[in-house]
Structure formats: C-alpha cells, structure tokens
Amino acid sequence: MLGHVLTADLTTAQIRNWHRTVMEQVGRYTANRALSMLKAVLALCEEDFGVRAPAMPTNVARRRARPRKPILSLNDVGRLIDHARSDPQRGVYYSFPFLTGVRASEQLGLLWSEVDFKADIIRIARIQERDGSLTEATKTEAGIRDFPMTPILRELLLAWRLICPRLDGALYRVFPGPGRLQPWPMPRKGGGHALLYQNFRRRFWLPIFAKLGLPYVTPHSARHSFISTLQAQGVEVGLVAKLAGHANPTVTLGHYTQAVRGGAAAMSTLDAAFSMDGKETASVS
C-alpha cells in the first residue's frame, strides 16, 4: 500500500488513507500499532538520511466512543432495593452492586473478614476470577479501597450473615454458591464455595428483573447507576472516583482525590435517593 511510494514523497493524506485501509482490513488496534511503527521508521529515515518526515495524521488513533450503558431510573432502583429487603435469600446478591458500585468480580471475591460492622466499612481487596479462584489484587491499584456501608446495606448484610452458607462450618465468602436446602434443621448441602459469574447472573441477577418487570441492565450497569446517582446528588466527583475505585478518574469523572473524608455522608445519599418511603410503589404481579 505504501511500499511503492518513496519516503520523501509521502504525504499526510496518504498515511491517513493507508491507516484507514489497514483498519478496515485488520482492525483499529493493529492499524494503530502499524502507524506507530511507520512513525518510528520515518523518524529514523529523517535522522539517518536527512529525508524530512511528513506530518503524521491526527485523531486517527482514537477509539470510537462506546455507547452509554442503559441504567435504571432512581424509582426502578428503589423498587429493586425495596424488594431486596423482603428477600432474605437473594436480595443482597442483586442489590449489593447498586449500593456499592463494585465490579462483579469484586463482589464475588468479597470475604466476611473484609466486612467490619463495628466501623461500618467494607474493604475491597481482591477479585474472583472466572474459574472461581481468588486473586489478591483488584483490577487497578486504585481498586483497593474502603467504603462506608449505608444503613440499608448494613441491614441487608447483617440479616444475610445469619443464614449465609458456611464453608466447612465457618463464614468465608459473602456471596458464595447457595448449595441445596435440606429439611430443617439440617444445614445447606454443598454451599459456601465459589459462585461463578455465569451462575450469579443466571440464578440471582436475571430473575429479579423479570419478577419486577424492570428493564434489564447488566451488573456493570449497576456500577454506572451508583456513580451517576452520587454525581446527581451533588457528591464531589473526586470522592465519587475514590469510592468507585477508578484508577484514572480523569477519563470518567475529571477529578481524583486520595481523601475519603465525607465518605459516609456521600454514601448516605444513596439511601435517600433509592428510598421508597413516601413513593408510590408499583405493584408486582
């Protein structure tokens, strides 16, 4: 494509057209890598042979903007959380992402040892891999974080701790596989082990949207709801970034701060925004 063109005759327009052709044939990533290599080669030619390199085209390496994820309205999230409070076996599984903004891998990797009811703090320090194994790290360095529990979340977790499936008789994972119920007073059989993401989505996530007649959103969209709600409630964007564990908040929020002062007050806005008190609750068929 460019092989027959002498280096000295190359123009910016030709390079742009070449990049577009490569992108159409093999994809944007490969085209961008090829463009970087071409830039390096032209720089060497200019240095070694005095052939002036053409100006490289601008804005060709940018990714296309991703469409915004659909998110539930505040009223819909309120209905979901209100239902979770009367659903002790499953409610905390599907309400947790809306109340914390965690990634699904962080939720499934959470251990009871990281839930501090005395300080009302939850620490995110690991993720669960797709095969159920735990990695003692988060997606980004900023992902290791503490955030305050809202009163609603504290209520849900305290109730869940009483009946949460144990691993070898001890509390371990906050969101384990449920196992199988046995006749009272026998404990669950096979519970307490890792809950794989596909099973979480099939058994806990999908059914609640069908039951409540809500528009379906992905677990990651709950994270978008969390961030959007805090921003809409006027919480300082740097604090939102800290609570959400953004590694590069300039991309999504524009600001970043290490401080977590005011975190409890910020999180309390979620309860106020999602509260069904005083709202007309739609009937569930």
PyMOL commands that set and color helices and strands:
alter all, ss='L'
color gray80, all
select helices_A, chain A and resi 7-9+12-26+28-49+74-84+91-100+104-108+112-114+141-143+151-163+197-212+219-232+237-244+249-252+263-274
alter helices_A, ss='H'
color red, helices_A
select strands_A, chain A and resi 115-116+121-124+127-128+134-135+145-148
alter strands_A, ss='S'
color yellow, strands_A
deselect
rebuild
show_as cartoon
